[in-house]
Amino acid sequence: MTTMTAAPPAPAAPSPRPRMSRATRMGVMFAALVALLSLVRILSGAEDLTSAGAIAAALGLSVPIGMAALGGLWSERAGVVNIGLEGMMIMGTWCAGWAGYQWGPWAGVLAAIIGGASFGLLHALATVTFGVDQIISGVAINILGLGVTQYLSAIAFTGVPGGGPTQSPRVSPPGTVSIPFLSDVLEPVADSGIWFVSDLANIIIGLTTNVSTVTLLAISLVIATYFVLWRTSFGLRLRSCGENPWAAESLGVKVMRYKYIAVTMSGAFAGLGGAYLVVAYAQIYREGQTGGRGYIGLAAMIFGNWRPGGLAMGSGLFGYVDALQLRQGGTTVHALLLLASILLFGFATWSAWRRRKIAAIAGAVTGGMVLAWYLSTTEVPGEVATIAPYVTTLLVLSLASQRLRMPAADGQVYRKGQGK
């Protein structure tokens, strides 16, 4: 008679490693960025890197870029590429100047939203209904925006006191908001120069003192977009139009309606970005005021991986570089070379750890060249400082390209009842 022996108990499965929440990761990344900026400030002596004025300027300059990026997000999540954001923003600046000097800043904001939305509706009509190539339609919108505003300026502003064929009369600014007593409490800490602590105090002061109400509106729209597109059935249907419109159609989603809504909203957001440049930043409309921010907004959206939080980070980065070159020019931008070299060496180390040899070598070589440039000079030429935001755009997109995933049906022509 054989005896049965019990099998040894199976080893317990290893418990999964706890993962940090998204909010915790964002907090850690923010703290690391402040620490790095503080280190670069101490090593380079560029005090304006984290000054309250630079942070406030960066916040303001991030708004038009962020609104263009948000417009691109709405459009491309519905499957329509929108490179006409620049033209929609141009139309927004003109409408803000025209209505703002007559009826006040908030009338200008409303007119800019309507003007941008009208160009968005035109883009939707061309691409969704008539099937025009989306890139060609976007280019046409940009050309149309420039030409129409030049024509309208010659009619509406010529002969008006303070106006002319290339600019509007001055527009009164909207109100600003500050957190009471916070800056008074933090100013001694900000002036202390202590690593990390003083820099953090300066950042808080810059983000909470004399903030334009239009800026608060823009921030609330980014947050609202996240909840609308990722937490509602409406958002799910709209995003399904950008992933697989034919599958969405089979489930009863009115794809063309959602595409029209998304592209029109895209123009409205771009128009709001143009309104900020007029009513909150310059208090006047000038020809060429957008300065390519519609295109940079498109880059910020791609950098942000078609997500609201990511595009907000990208807009903040581009706005920060733009603010530094406007405030201190070559001196502070020179300090950014040291920051860029550190980030590139960090990228090379991470790539080597992930066994991506080509990326690691490219990052190390580029980082060495940037560091050599920093050590061999004391200031970058003014022309280089001027193009710093655009160089940053190209650099960030090239480094972030490996992790990006656009909506699956983005840019594809949709025809009702004609599945793939």
C-alpha positions in Angstrom: 0.0 0.0 0.0 1.5 3.3 -1.1 1.1 6.4 0.9 0.2 9.7 -0.7 2.4 12.6 0.2 1.0 16.1 0.0 2.6 18.4 -2.5 4.6 21.2 -1.1 2.7 24.4 -1.1 3.3 26.7 -4.1 5.4 29.7 -3.3 3.3 32.8 -2.7 3.2 35.2 -5.7 5.2 38.3 -5.1 3.1 41.2 -4.1 3.0 43.9 -6.7 5.2 46.9 -6.1 3.1 49.9 -5.0 2.9 52.6 -7.7 2.9 56.3 -7.0 -0.2 58.1 -7.9 -0.2 60.5 -10.8 -0.4 63.5 -8.4 2.6 62.2 -6.4 4.6 61.7 -9.6 3.8 65.2 -10.7 4.8 66.6 -7.3 8.1 64.7 -7.4 8.8 65.9 -11.0 8.0 69.5 -10.0 10.3 69.4 -6.9 13.1 67.9 -9.0 12.7 70.6 -11.6 12.8 73.4 -9.0 15.9 71.8 -7.4 17.7 71.6 -10.8 16.8 75.2 -11.7 18.0 76.3 -8.3 21.3 74.5 -8.8 21.8 76.1 -12.3 21.0 79.5 -10.8 23.7 79.1 -8.2 26.3 77.8 -10.6 25.6 80.4 -13.3 24.6 83.4 -11.3 21.5 84.0 -13.4 19.1 85.1 -10.7 16.3 85.7 -13.2 15.9 81.9 -13.8 13.5 81.6 -10.9 12.6 85.2 -10.1 9.0 86.0 -9.4 8.9 88.3 -12.4 10.2 85.7 -14.8 7.7 83.1 -13.5 4.8 85.6 -13.8 5.9 86.4 -17.4 6.2 82.7 -18.2 2.7 82.0 -16.9 1.3 84.8 -19.1 3.1 83.7 -22.2 2.0 80.1 -21.6 -1.6 81.1 -22.0 -1.8 81.7 -25.8 0.3 78.7 -26.4 -1.8 76.6 -24.1 -5.0 77.7 -25.7 -3.8 76.9 -29.1 -2.6 73.5 -27.8 -6.0 72.9 -26.2 -7.7 73.7 -29.5 -5.5 71.2 -31.3 -6.3 68.6 -28.7 -10.1 68.9 -29.2 -9.7 68.8 -33.0 -7.3 65.9 -33.2 -9.0 63.8 -30.5 -11.9 63.9 -33.0 -9.6 62.8 -35.8 -9.1 66.2 -37.6 -5.6 67.6 -38.0 -5.7 71.3 -37.4 -2.6 73.2 -38.4 -4.8 76.3 -39.0 -4.5 77.2 -35.3 -2.2 80.1 -36.2 -4.8 81.6 -38.5 -7.6 81.1 -36.0 -5.5 82.8 -33.3 -4.7 85.7 -35.7 -8.4 86.2 -36.3 -8.9 86.1 -32.5 -6.4 88.9 -32.0 -8.1 91.1 -34.5 -11.6 90.5 -33.1 -10.3 91.2 -29.6 -8.8 94.5 -30.7 -11.8 95.6 -32.6 -14.4 94.8 -29.9 -12.1 95.5 -27.0 -11.4 99.1 -27.6 -15.1 99.9 -28.2 -16.9 97.8 -25.5 -14.2 96.7 -23.0 -11.8 93.7 -22.6 -14.5 91.0 -22.0 -16.3 92.0 -25.1 -13.0 91.6 -26.9 -12.6 88.1 -25.4 -16.1 87.1 -26.5 -15.5 88.5 -30.0 -12.2 86.6 -30.3 -13.8 83.4 -29.3 -16.5 83.9 -31.9 -14.0 84.9 -34.6 -11.8 81.9 -33.9 -14.8 79.6 -33.8 -16.0 80.9 -37.2 -12.6 79.9 -38.7 -12.8 76.5 -37.0 -16.3 76.0 -38.5 -14.8 76.9 -41.9 -12.1 74.3 -41.4 -14.7 71.7 -40.4 -16.8 72.5 -43.4 -13.8 72.0 -45.7 -12.4 68.8 -44.1 -15.4 67.0 -42.7 -18.1 67.8 -45.2 -16.1 68.2 -48.4 -13.2 66.0 -47.6 -10.5 68.6 -48.4 -7.0 67.5 -47.3 -6.7 68.6 -43.7 -3.1 69.9 -44.1 -4.1 72.0 -47.2 -7.2 73.3 -45.4 -5.1 74.3 -42.4 -2.6 76.2 -44.5 -5.4 78.0 -46.3 -6.9 79.0 -43.0 -3.5 80.5 -41.9 -3.2 82.4 -45.1 -6.8 83.6 -44.9 -6.4 84.7 -41.3 -3.5 86.9 -42.2 -5.2 88.4 -45.3 -8.6 89.0 -43.8 -7.2 90.8 -40.7 -5.0 93.0 -42.9 -8.1 94.0 -45.0 -10.3 94.5 -41.9 -7.7 96.6 -40.1 -7.4 99.0 -43.1 -11.2 99.4 -42.9 -11.9 99.5 -39.2 -8.8 101.1 -37.6 -7.6 103.7 -40.2 -8.5 107.2 -39.0 -9.5 106.1 -35.5 -7.6 107.9 -32.8 -4.7 105.6 -31.7 -5.4 103.1 -34.5 -4.0 102.6 -38.0 -3.8 100.0 -40.8 -1.7 97.7 -38.7 -3.0 98.3 -35.1 -6.0 99.0 -33.1 -6.6 101.7 -30.4 -5.6 100.7 -26.9 -7.8 98.2 -25.0 -8.3 98.5 -21.3 -6.9 95.5 -19.4 -9.1 93.0 -17.5 -8.8 92.6 -13.7 -6.1 90.7 -11.9 -6.2 88.4 -8.8 -3.7 88.0 -6.0 -3.8 85.8 -2.9 -3.8 88.4 0.0 -0.6 88.7 2.2 1.1 85.6 0.6 3.7 87.6 -1.3 4.4 89.7 1.9 5.1 86.6 3.9 7.2 84.9 1.2 9.3 87.8 0.0 11.9 87.5 2.8 12.3 83.8 2.0 12.6 84.6 -1.7 15.3 87.2 -1.1 17.4 84.8 1.1 19.0 83.0 -1.8 18.8 79.6 -0.1 19.0 76.7 -2.5 15.5 75.4 -3.4 13.7 77.3 -0.7 14.1 80.8 -2.1 13.4 79.5 -5.6 10.2 77.8 -4.5 9.1 81.0 -2.7 9.7 83.0 -5.9 7.7 80.6 -8.0 4.8 80.7 -5.6 4.8 84.5 -5.6 5.0 84.6 -9.4 2.0 82.2 -9.7 -0.2 83.9 -7.2 0.4 87.7 -7.6 -1.5 89.9 -10.1 -2.7 87.0 -12.2 -5.0 88.0 -15.0 -8.5 86.8 -14.9 -8.1 85.7 -18.5 -5.3 83.4 -17.2 -7.6 81.9 -14.6 -10.2 81.3 -17.3 -7.6 79.5 -19.5 -6.5 77.3 -16.6 -10.1 76.4 -15.7 -10.7 75.4 -19.4 -7.7 73.0 -19.4 -9.1 71.4 -16.2 -12.6 71.3 -17.6 -11.4 69.7 -20.9 -9.9 66.8 -18.9 -13.2 66.2 -17.2 -15.3 66.6 -20.3 -13.2 64.5 -22.6 -12.2 61.8 -20.1 -15.0 61.7 -17.6 -18.2 62.1 -19.6 -20.0 60.0 -22.2 -19.8 63.0 -24.6 -16.0 62.9 -24.3 -15.9 59.2 -24.9 -18.0 59.5 -28.0 -15.8 62.4 -29.3 -12.6 60.5 -28.7 -14.0 57.4 -30.3 -14.3 59.5 -33.5 -10.6 60.0 -33.5 -9.7 56.4 -32.8 -12.2 54.5 -35.1 -15.0 56.6 -36.5 -16.5 53.6 -38.4 -16.8 51.6 -35.2 -18.3 54.6 -33.4 -20.8 55.0 -36.3 -21.8 51.3 -35.9 -22.7 52.1 -32.2 -24.9 55.0 -33.1 -22.4 57.9 -32.7 -23.1 60.8 -35.0 -19.5 61.1 -36.1 -19.8 64.1 -38.3 -21.7 66.1 -35.6 -18.9 65.4 -33.1 -16.2 66.3 -35.6 -17.9 69.6 -36.3 -18.3 70.4 -32.5 -14.6 69.5 -31.9 -13.1 71.6 -34.7 -15.3 74.6 -34.0 -14.3 74.4 -30.3 -10.7 74.1 -31.5 -11.0 77.5 -33.2 -12.7 79.0 -30.2 -9.8 78.1 -27.9 -7.3 79.4 -30.4 -9.3 82.6 -30.6 -9.2 82.9 -26.8 -5.4 82.6 -27.0 -5.3 85.5 -29.4 -7.6 87.5 -27.1 -5.1 87.1 -24.3 -2.3 88.6 -26.3 -4.4 91.7 -27.0 -6.4 92.4 -23.8 -4.1 91.0 -21.1 -0.6 91.1 -22.5 -0.2 94.1 -24.8 -3.6 95.9 -24.4 -3.5 96.6 -28.1 -3.9 94.7 -31.4 -0.8 94.7 -33.7 -0.3 92.9 -37.0 1.8 89.8 -36.6 1.1 89.7 -32.9 0.8 85.9 -32.6 4.4 85.4 -33.6 3.9 81.7 -34.5 2.4 80.8 -31.2 -0.3 78.7 -33.0 2.4 76.5 -34.4 4.2 76.3 -31.0 0.8 75.3 -29.4 0.5 72.5 -31.9 4.0 71.3 -30.8 3.0 71.6 -27.2 0.0 69.4 -27.8 2.2 66.8 -29.5 4.8 67.0 -26.7 1.9 66.5 -24.2 0.9 63.3 -26.0 -2.6 64.6 -26.8 -3.4 65.0 -23.1 -4.5 68.1 -21.2 -1.9 67.8 -18.4 0.9 67.1 -20.9 0.1 70.1 -23.1 0.0 72.3 -20.0 3.5 71.2 -19.2 4.7 71.8 -22.7 3.0 75.2 -22.9 4.7 76.1 -19.6 8.1 75.1 -20.9 7.8 77.1 -24.1 6.3 80.1 -22.3 9.2 80.0 -19.7 11.9 80.0 -22.4 10.1 82.8 -24.2 9.8 84.9 -21.0 13.5 84.5 -20.3 14.6 85.7 -23.7 12.3 88.7 -23.5 13.4 89.7 -20.0 17.2 89.2 -20.0 18.0 88.0 -23.5 21.4 86.5 -24.0 22.5 86.4 -20.3 19.8 84.2 -18.9 19.4 82.1 -22.1 23.2 81.4 -21.7 22.4 79.8 -18.3 19.8 77.6 -20.1 22.7 76.0 -22.0 24.0 74.6 -18.7 20.5 73.4 -17.9 20.1 71.8 -21.3 23.5 70.0 -21.0 22.5 68.5 -17.6 19.2 67.3 -19.0 20.9 65.8 -22.1 23.4 63.9 -20.0 20.5 62.7 -17.9 18.7 61.6 -21.0 21.8 59.8 -22.2 22.2 58.0 -18.9 18.5 56.9 -18.9 18.8 55.7 -22.5 22.0 53.7 -21.7 20.1 52.1 -18.7 17.3 51.2 -21.1 20.0 49.8 -23.6 19.2 52.3 -26.3 22.7 52.8 -27.5 22.0 55.2 -30.4 19.9 57.5 -28.2 22.4 57.4 -25.4 25.3 58.3 -27.7 23.4 61.1 -29.4 22.3 62.5 -26.0 25.9 62.4 -24.6 27.5 63.9 -27.7 24.9 66.7 -27.9 25.1 67.4 -24.1 28.9 67.6 -24.4 28.7 70.1 -27.3 26.2 72.3 -25.4 28.3 72.2 -22.3 31.4 73.2 -24.3 29.4 76.1 -25.7 28.4 77.2 -22.2 31.9 77.0 -20.8 33.5 78.8 -23.8 31.1 81.8 -23.7 29.6 84.2 -21.2 26.6 85.3 -23.3 24.7 84.0 -26.3 24.1 86.5 -29.2 20.8 88.3 -29.2 19.7 86.5 -32.4 20.2 83.1 -30.8 18.2 84.2 -27.7 15.4 85.3 -30.0 15.1 81.9 -31.6 15.5 80.0 -28.3 11.8 79.1 -27.9 11.7 77.6 -31.4 14.9 75.6 -30.9 13.4 74.4 -27.6 10.3 73.3 -29.5 12.4 71.2 -31.9 14.6 69.7 -29.2 11.8 68.7 -27.0 9.8 67.1 -29.8 12.9 65.1 -31.0 13.5 63.8 -27.5 9.8 63.0 -26.8 9.0 61.4 -30.1 9.6 57.9 -29.0 6.7 57.8 -26.4 4.0 59.6 -28.4 0.8 58.0 -29.6 -1.6 60.0 -31.7 -5.2 59.1 -32.1 -5.4 56.1 -34.5 -7.7 57.8 -37.0 -6.2 61.3 -36.8 -6.0 62.9 -40.2 -8.1 60.2 -42.0 -11.0 61.2 -44.2 -14.3 59.9 -42.8 -17.3 59.2 -45.0 -20.5 58.0 -43.4 -21.3 54.4 -44.2 -18.0 53.7 -45.8 -16.0 51.5 -43.3 -12.3 50.8 -43.7 
